[in-house]
Amino acid sequence: MTEVPQENLVERTLSNLAMAWRDIAQSAARTVGLAKAPASATPDSLERLMRDCLEARGGEVSARMRAAALGRIYLEQDAEGRRQFLTVLAHQFAVSGEAVDAAVARYQAATTDAERLKAEVRLRRALQPPRLRLLTQFNALPEGVKFLVDLRADLLALRSDDPYLLGLDNDLRELLLSWFDTGFLDLRAIDWDSPASLLEKLVAYEAVHQITSWQDLRNRLDSDRRCYALFHPRMPEEPLAFVEVALVQGMASSIQALLDEQAPQMDPRQADAAIFYSISNTQKGLKQISFGDYLIKRVVQTLSPEFPKIKIFATLSPIPGFRRWLTALPEAELAAAFTPEDLAELPALSKERSLKQTVEGLLANPGWAAQPKLAASLQRPLMQLAGRYLVSKRDDGQPLDSVARFHLRNGARLERLNWLGDLSDNGMAQSCGLMVNYRYVVDEIESNHEAYMKDGNIALGPEMRSLLRSSRDASGSRLRLLGIA
């Protein structure tokens, strides 16, 4: 199949949005005298148009028309034009320092409760930037929420250290946070009979394991598979996040086996495990607004009554930062993971090459996993090093691995490492083929979450605890070194 890039979907959506707003904008030009801006709008003309929107002369209908015209202008700009638009919005419509100073002075001068309460209202209004009111006007337009989500994606792509642009991003993020509260979201199942446009988005947005063909997609939506997505009422055709689930017997250890199109189909009623093997956020503009934890909990609640035999809810997850961490590991720490027996089995080990150089040279050959003797010599040390990596923490106390941070924060426990669980090019490059199971034990989720958030405690399953206990380190017990109880 031909893969559909996310960028193509976004551009198609924005093109359709521009067309949908064109009639509204043309009506604005006729009704309220808002002339069409040139293709390359100047900062001064953009500022005038934005102030016209904020003044809202002519009532709500006119304000809606002006907002549509302004939004259409933004959509018709190239990358530099959009940067200019966002810069004008950020700088010219920020909080007024003079207004805040005056409001603070009134508050400090208040002598009665009534005066103080009125002064508080004035201060709150002064602290609300005009750009926030302008952004809110788009909410009333068709696809206006989607427009704002994509506008924030553009803003994030600028990667600017301009404090005003950072302030605009903060305003927009807070606005979207309130609109995308999980209480407003709908959980919907996606299957082979879902609209083709939605299936196309599933293919484009899949961020973990690329969907390579329509048969591959159909296999992922078969009777022993489930796919669920979250939707917002104002974006009914745009999934915010989705999870792919395999209904199997036992905890899965290989993504290739799980996605094998030739594997026999099983009766989902006989499944005792639900394996979450791919979780993808789809909207770049909703970065830092997480839905994954809510999505997993909702799916567990949905599957439990339908399949009462399922007792295991777990992931089969990548370890995206392991290979990078391994490459940066000092020679002494790498050597501590290898026993003399391991070293004796390593080919090409010589006095001219350090152990680090030898290991890196072996792993650089993508075919090493297909050589049984070589793979066997690397299995124990790499498994122990991966276990160490998964419980290692950054300076802020959070795990190094991004996937670990996500699942541990959600209340999962670190259950089991799987040797050569992902033999794809990406899996070998990122994690030496290793995958990990995070298990969601329903009765432990809340206590695990609280212990992690309060004290940074990492919940461990029996197999992971055993692996970490057996890990050798030059300074003694790996568990004691890492502070794992």
C-alpha positions as CSV (number, residue, x, y, z in Angstrom):
1,M,0.0,0.0,0.0
2,T,1.1,3.6,-0.4
3,E,1.8,5.1,3.0
4,V,-0.1,8.3,3.8
5,P,2.3,10.8,5.6
6,Q,0.8,12.7,8.5
7,E,1.9,16.0,6.8
8,N,-0.3,15.2,3.7
9,L,-3.3,14.5,5.9
10,V,-2.8,17.8,7.8
11,E,-2.4,19.8,4.6
12,R,-5.5,18.2,3.1
13,T,-7.5,19.0,6.3
14,L,-6.3,22.6,6.3
15,S,-7.1,23.0,2.6
16,N,-10.6,21.8,3.2
17,L,-10.9,24.1,6.2
18,A,-9.8,27.1,4.1
19,M,-12.5,26.2,1.6
20,A,-15.1,25.8,4.3
21,W,-14.3,29.3,5.7
22,R,-14.1,31.0,2.3
23,D,-17.8,31.7,2.1
24,I,-17.9,33.0,5.7
25,A,-14.9,35.2,5.0
26,Q,-16.4,36.6,1.7
27,S,-19.6,37.3,3.6
28,A,-17.5,39.2,6.1
29,A,-16.0,41.3,3.4
30,R,-19.5,42.3,2.2
31,T,-21.2,42.6,5.5
32,V,-18.7,44.2,7.8
33,G,-16.3,45.7,5.2
34,L,-13.4,43.4,6.0
35,A,-11.3,43.5,2.8
36,K,-9.4,40.5,1.6
37,A,-5.8,40.7,2.7
38,P,-3.0,40.3,0.2
39,A,-1.3,36.9,-0.1
40,S,1.7,38.3,1.7
41,A,0.0,40.3,4.6
42,T,2.2,42.8,6.3
43,P,2.6,43.0,10.1
44,D,0.6,46.3,10.2
45,S,-2.3,44.9,8.1
46,L,-2.4,41.7,10.3
47,E,-2.5,43.8,13.5
48,R,-5.4,45.8,12.1
49,L,-7.3,42.7,11.2
50,M,-6.7,41.2,14.6
51,R,-7.9,44.4,16.4
52,D,-11.0,44.4,14.2
53,C,-11.7,40.9,15.5
54,L,-11.3,41.9,19.1
55,E,-13.5,45.0,18.8
56,A,-16.3,42.7,17.6
57,R,-18.3,45.5,16.0
58,G,-21.7,44.4,14.7
59,G,-22.3,41.6,17.3
60,E,-21.4,37.9,17.4
61,V,-22.2,37.1,13.7
62,S,-19.9,39.8,12.5
63,A,-17.2,38.6,15.0
64,R,-17.5,35.1,13.6
65,M,-17.2,36.4,10.1
66,R,-14.1,38.4,10.9
67,A,-12.5,35.4,12.7
68,A,-13.2,33.3,9.6
69,A,-11.5,35.9,7.4
70,L,-8.5,36.1,9.7
71,G,-8.2,32.3,9.9
72,R,-8.4,32.0,6.1
73,I,-5.6,34.5,5.8
74,Y,-3.4,32.4,8.1
75,L,-4.2,29.2,6.2
76,E,-3.1,30.8,2.9
77,Q,0.3,31.9,4.2
78,D,3.5,30.0,3.6
79,A,5.7,29.0,6.5
80,E,7.3,32.4,6.8
81,G,3.9,34.1,6.6
82,R,2.6,32.0,9.4
83,R,5.6,32.8,11.5
84,Q,4.9,36.5,10.9
85,F,1.2,36.0,11.8
86,L,2.1,34.2,15.1
87,T,4.8,36.8,16.0
88,V,2.3,39.7,15.5
89,L,-0.3,37.8,17.6
90,A,2.2,37.0,20.4
91,H,3.8,40.5,20.6
92,Q,1.0,42.9,19.9
93,F,-1.7,41.2,21.9
94,A,0.2,40.2,25.0
95,V,-0.7,41.3,28.6
96,S,-0.4,45.1,29.0
97,G,2.2,45.8,31.8
98,E,0.6,49.2,32.3
99,A,-2.8,47.7,32.8
100,V,-1.5,45.2,35.3
101,D,0.4,47.9,37.3
102,A,-2.8,50.0,37.4
103,A,-4.9,47.0,38.6
104,V,-2.3,46.1,41.2
105,A,-2.3,49.7,42.5
106,R,-6.1,49.7,42.8
107,Y,-6.0,46.4,44.7
108,Q,-3.3,47.7,47.1
109,A,-5.3,50.9,47.6
110,A,-8.6,49.1,48.4
111,T,-9.7,49.6,52.0
112,T,-12.9,47.6,52.1
113,D,-13.8,44.0,51.2
114,A,-16.1,45.3,48.4
115,E,-13.3,47.5,46.9
116,R,-10.8,44.6,47.2
117,L,-13.2,42.1,45.4
118,K,-13.8,44.6,42.6
119,A,-10.0,45.2,42.3
120,E,-9.5,41.4,42.1
121,V,-11.8,41.2,39.1
122,R,-10.0,44.1,37.4
123,L,-6.7,42.4,38.0
124,R,-7.8,39.1,36.6
125,R,-9.0,40.8,33.5
126,A,-5.7,42.7,33.1
127,L,-3.8,39.5,33.4
128,Q,-5.8,37.9,30.5
129,P,-3.9,38.6,27.3
130,P,-6.1,39.9,24.4
131,R,-4.7,37.1,22.2
132,L,-6.5,34.6,24.3
133,R,-9.8,36.2,23.6
134,L,-8.9,36.3,19.9
135,L,-8.0,32.6,19.8
136,T,-11.3,31.7,21.6
137,Q,-13.3,33.2,18.8
138,F,-12.2,30.4,16.4
139,N,-14.0,27.9,18.6
140,A,-17.3,29.1,17.1
141,L,-16.2,28.3,13.5
142,P,-16.6,25.0,11.7
143,E,-13.5,23.0,12.5
144,G,-12.3,25.9,14.6
145,V,-10.9,23.6,17.3
146,K,-9.0,21.6,14.8
147,F,-7.6,24.9,13.4
148,L,-6.3,25.9,16.8
149,V,-4.7,22.4,17.4
150,D,-2.9,22.7,14.1
151,L,-1.9,26.3,14.7
152,R,-0.2,25.2,17.9
153,A,1.6,22.5,16.0
154,D,2.9,25.3,13.7
155,L,3.9,27.2,16.8
156,L,5.8,24.3,18.3
157,A,7.6,23.7,15.0
158,L,9.1,27.2,15.2
159,R,11.3,26.1,18.2
160,S,11.7,29.7,19.1
161,D,13.2,31.1,22.3
162,D,11.2,34.3,21.8
163,P,9.5,34.8,25.3
164,Y,6.4,36.2,23.6
165,L,6.0,33.1,21.4
166,L,6.5,30.9,24.4
167,G,3.9,32.9,26.2
168,L,1.5,32.4,23.3
169,D,2.1,28.7,23.3
170,N,1.4,28.6,27.1
171,D,-1.9,30.5,26.5
172,L,-2.9,28.1,23.7
173,R,-1.9,25.0,25.7
174,E,-4.0,26.1,28.7
175,L,-6.9,26.8,26.4
176,L,-6.7,23.4,24.8
177,L,-6.2,21.7,28.2
178,S,-9.6,23.0,29.3
179,W,-11.3,22.1,26.0
180,F,-9.8,18.6,25.9
181,D,-10.5,17.5,29.5
182,T,-11.0,13.8,29.4
183,G,-14.6,14.3,30.6
184,F,-15.4,15.6,27.1
185,L,-13.8,12.7,25.2
186,D,-15.6,9.8,23.5
187,L,-14.1,6.3,23.2
188,R,-14.9,4.6,19.9
189,A,-13.9,1.2,18.5
190,I,-12.3,1.2,15.1
191,D,-12.8,-1.9,12.9
192,W,-12.6,-2.9,9.3
193,D,-16.1,-1.5,8.6
194,S,-15.1,2.0,9.9
195,P,-15.0,4.8,7.2
196,A,-12.1,4.6,4.8
197,S,-11.0,8.1,5.7
198,L,-10.7,7.0,9.4
199,L,-8.7,3.9,8.4
200,E,-6.4,6.0,6.3
201,K,-5.7,8.2,9.3
202,L,-5.0,5.1,11.4
203,V,-2.3,4.1,8.8
204,A,-0.8,7.6,8.7
205,Y,-0.8,8.2,12.5
206,E,0.6,4.8,13.5
207,A,3.8,5.8,15.3
208,V,5.1,2.6,16.8
209,H,4.8,-0.2,14.2
210,Q,4.3,0.9,10.6
211,I,1.3,-0.5,8.9
212,T,2.7,-1.9,5.6
213,S,-0.4,-3.0,3.7
214,W,-4.1,-3.1,3.7
215,Q,-3.8,-6.8,4.7
216,D,-1.6,-5.8,7.6
217,L,-4.3,-3.3,8.6
218,R,-7.1,-5.9,8.3
219,N,-5.1,-8.3,10.4
220,R,-4.8,-5.7,13.1
221,L,-8.6,-5.2,13.0
222,D,-9.5,-8.9,13.0
223,S,-11.8,-10.6,15.5
224,D,-9.0,-11.4,17.9
225,R,-7.8,-7.8,17.8
226,R,-9.3,-4.5,19.0
227,C,-8.5,-0.9,18.2
228,Y,-9.9,2.0,20.2
229,A,-9.6,5.7,19.7
230,L,-10.5,8.9,21.6
231,F,-12.4,11.6,19.9
232,H,-13.5,15.1,20.9
233,P,-17.1,16.2,20.0
234,R,-15.7,19.2,18.1
235,M,-13.3,17.0,16.1
236,P,-15.5,13.9,15.4
237,E,-13.5,12.7,12.5
238,E,-10.0,13.2,14.0
239,P,-8.7,10.6,16.5
240,L,-6.7,12.1,19.3
241,A,-5.0,8.9,20.4
242,F,-5.6,5.3,19.6
243,V,-4.4,1.9,21.0
244,E,-4.1,-1.4,19.2
245,V,-4.8,-4.5,21.3
246,A,-4.2,-8.2,20.7
247,L,-6.4,-10.8,22.5
248,V,-4.1,-13.8,23.1
249,Q,-3.2,-16.5,25.5
250,G,-0.3,-15.6,27.8
251,M,1.9,-12.5,27.8
252,A,3.3,-11.8,24.3
253,S,7.0,-11.6,23.9
254,S,7.5,-10.9,20.1
255,I,6.0,-8.2,18.0
256,Q,6.7,-10.1,14.8
257,A,4.7,-13.1,16.1
258,L,1.9,-10.8,17.2
259,L,1.6,-9.1,13.8
260,D,2.2,-12.3,11.7
261,E,-0.5,-12.2,9.1
262,Q,-0.2,-16.0,8.6
263,A,-0.7,-16.9,12.3
264,P,-3.9,-18.8,13.0
265,Q,-6.8,-16.8,14.3
266,M,-7.8,-17.6,17.8
267,D,-11.2,-17.4,19.5
268,P,-11.1,-14.1,21.5
269,R,-13.4,-15.7,24.0
270,Q,-10.5,-18.0,25.0
271,A,-8.0,-15.2,25.5
272,D,-6.6,-14.7,28.9
273,A,-4.4,-11.7,28.0
274,A,-5.0,-8.3,26.4
275,I,-1.7,-7.0,25.0
276,F,-1.5,-3.2,24.2
277,Y,1.2,-3.3,21.5
278,S,0.8,0.2,20.0
279,I,-0.3,3.5,21.5
280,S,-0.1,6.6,19.3
281,N,-1.0,10.2,19.9
282,T,-2.1,11.8,16.6
283,Q,-2.2,15.6,17.0
284,K,1.1,17.4,17.3
285,G,-0.7,20.5,18.5
286,L,-1.8,18.6,21.6
287,K,1.7,17.9,22.8
288,Q,1.9,18.0,26.7
289,I,-1.8,17.1,26.8
290,S,-1.8,13.4,27.5
291,F,-4.6,11.0,26.7
292,G,-2.8,7.7,26.9
293,D,-3.3,7.0,30.5
294,Y,-7.1,7.7,30.3
295,L,-7.3,5.7,27.1
296,I,-5.7,2.6,28.6
297,K,-7.9,2.7,31.7
298,R,-11.1,3.1,29.5
299,V,-10.1,0.2,27.3
300,V,-9.5,-2.0,30.4
301,Q,-12.9,-1.1,31.7
302,T,-14.4,-1.9,28.2
303,L,-12.7,-5.2,27.7
304,S,-13.2,-6.7,31.2
305,P,-17.0,-7.2,31.0
306,E,-16.8,-8.5,27.3
307,F,-14.0,-11.0,28.0
308,P,-14.2,-12.2,31.6
309,K,-11.4,-14.7,31.1
310,I,-8.8,-12.0,30.5
311,K,-6.7,-11.6,33.6
312,I,-3.6,-10.1,32.1
313,F,-3.5,-6.5,30.8
314,A,-0.1,-5.7,29.6
315,T,1.9,-3.9,26.9
316,L,4.5,-5.1,24.5
317,S,6.6,-2.0,24.3
318,P,9.7,-0.8,22.6
319,I,12.7,0.5,24.6
320,P,13.6,3.5,22.3
321,G,16.5,4.9,24.2
322,F,18.4,1.8,25.2
323,R,20.9,1.6,22.3
324,R,21.7,5.3,22.6
325,W,22.3,4.8,26.3
326,L,24.4,1.7,25.7
327,T,26.6,3.5,23.2
328,A,27.3,6.2,25.8
329,L,28.0,3.8,28.7
330,P,31.6,4.0,30.0
331,E,33.9,1.0,29.4
332,A,34.1,0.0,33.0
333,E,30.3,-0.1,33.4
334,L,29.9,-2.1,30.3
335,A,32.6,-4.6,31.3
336,A,30.9,-5.1,34.7
337,A,27.9,-6.7,32.9
338,F,30.1,-9.4,31.2
339,T,31.3,-12.5,33.0
340,P,34.5,-14.2,31.9
341,E,32.3,-16.9,30.3
342,D,30.5,-14.2,28.2
343,L,33.8,-12.7,27.1
344,A,35.2,-16.1,26.1
345,E,32.2,-16.5,23.7
346,L,32.6,-13.1,22.0
347,P,34.2,-13.3,18.6
348,A,36.8,-10.8,17.3
349,L,37.8,-9.9,20.9
350,S,41.5,-8.9,20.8
351,K,44.0,-6.8,22.7
352,E,43.8,-4.1,19.9
353,R,40.1,-3.5,20.5
354,S,38.4,-2.6,23.8
355,L,35.3,-4.5,24.9
356,K,33.2,-1.4,24.1
357,Q,34.6,-1.2,20.6
358,T,34.0,-4.9,20.1
359,V,30.4,-4.8,21.3
360,E,29.6,-1.7,19.2
361,G,31.2,-3.4,16.2
362,L,29.1,-6.5,16.7
363,L,25.8,-4.6,17.2
364,A,26.5,-2.5,14.1
365,N,26.0,-5.6,12.0
366,P,22.2,-5.9,11.5
367,G,22.5,-9.6,11.1
368,W,24.0,-10.4,14.5
369,A,20.7,-11.7,15.9
370,A,20.6,-14.4,13.2
371,Q,23.9,-15.9,14.4
372,P,22.9,-18.2,17.3
373,K,26.3,-18.4,19.0
374,L,26.8,-14.6,18.9
375,A,23.3,-13.9,20.0
376,A,23.7,-16.3,22.9
377,S,26.9,-14.6,24.0
378,L,25.2,-11.2,24.1
379,Q,21.9,-12.2,25.6
380,R,22.6,-12.3,29.3
381,P,24.7,-9.0,29.5
382,L,22.4,-7.1,27.2
383,M,19.3,-8.2,29.2
384,Q,20.9,-7.1,32.4
385,L,22.0,-3.8,31.0
386,A,18.5,-3.2,29.6
387,G,17.1,-3.9,33.0
388,R,19.5,-1.4,34.5
389,Y,18.6,1.2,31.9
390,L,14.9,0.8,32.5
391,V,15.2,1.6,36.2
392,S,17.9,4.3,35.8
393,K,16.7,7.9,36.3
394,R,17.4,11.4,35.1
395,D,18.4,14.2,37.4
396,D,14.7,15.0,38.0
397,G,14.1,11.5,39.4
398,Q,12.1,10.4,36.3
399,P,13.2,7.2,34.4
400,L,15.5,7.8,31.4
401,D,13.2,5.9,29.0
402,S,10.2,7.9,27.7
403,V,8.0,4.8,27.4
404,A,8.8,3.8,30.9
405,R,7.9,7.2,32.2
406,F,4.5,7.0,30.5
407,H,3.5,3.5,31.8
408,L,5.0,3.8,35.3
409,R,3.3,7.1,35.8
410,N,0.0,5.4,34.7
411,G,0.3,2.8,37.4
412,A,1.8,-0.1,35.5
413,R,4.6,-2.3,36.8
414,L,7.8,-3.2,35.0
415,E,7.1,-6.9,34.3
416,R,9.4,-8.6,31.9
417,L,12.1,-8.1,29.3
418,N,11.9,-10.1,26.0
419,W,15.0,-11.1,24.2
420,L,14.8,-10.3,20.4
421,G,11.2,-9.3,20.7
422,D,11.5,-6.8,17.8
423,L,13.6,-7.9,14.9
424,S,12.6,-5.0,12.7
425,D,15.3,-2.6,11.5
426,N,13.9,0.0,13.9
427,G,13.8,-2.4,16.8
428,M,17.4,-3.5,16.3
429,A,18.6,0.1,15.9
430,Q,16.8,1.5,19.0
431,S,16.9,-1.4,21.5
432,C,19.1,-4.2,20.2
433,G,15.8,-6.1,19.5
434,L,14.7,-6.1,23.1
435,M,11.1,-5.4,24.1
436,V,9.5,-5.0,27.5
437,N,6.1,-5.8,29.1
438,Y,4.5,-3.3,31.4
439,R,1.7,-4.9,33.3
440,Y,-1.5,-3.2,34.5
441,V,-2.7,-5.1,37.5
442,V,-6.1,-3.7,38.1
443,D,-5.9,-3.8,41.9
444,E,-2.4,-2.2,42.0
445,I,-2.8,0.6,39.4
446,E,-3.7,3.3,41.9
447,S,-1.2,2.4,44.6
448,N,1.6,2.1,42.0
449,H,0.7,5.5,40.5
450,E,0.7,7.1,43.9
451,A,4.0,5.6,45.0
452,Y,5.6,6.6,41.7
453,M,4.3,10.2,41.8
454,K,5.1,10.7,45.5
455,D,8.5,9.0,45.9
456,G,9.5,7.9,42.4
457,N,9.1,4.2,43.3
458,I,9.2,1.8,40.4
459,A,6.9,-1.2,40.7
460,L,8.6,-4.4,39.6
461,G,7.1,-7.8,38.6
462,P,8.8,-11.0,39.8
463,E,10.8,-11.6,36.6
464,M,12.2,-8.1,36.4
465,R,13.0,-8.2,40.1
466,S,14.9,-11.5,39.6
467,L,16.8,-10.1,36.6
468,L,17.9,-7.0,38.5
469,R,18.9,-9.1,41.6
470,S,21.1,-11.3,39.4
471,S,22.8,-8.3,37.7
472,R,26.5,-8.0,38.5
473,D,28.2,-4.7,39.1
474,A,31.8,-3.8,40.0
475,S,30.7,-2.0,43.2
476,G,28.3,-4.7,44.4
477,S,24.6,-5.3,44.2
478,R,22.9,-3.5,41.2
479,L,19.7,-3.1,43.3
480,R,21.6,-1.3,46.1
481,L,23.4,0.9,43.6
482,L,20.2,1.9,41.9
483,G,18.2,2.3,45.2
484,I,15.6,-0.3,44.2
485,A,14.0,-2.0,47.1
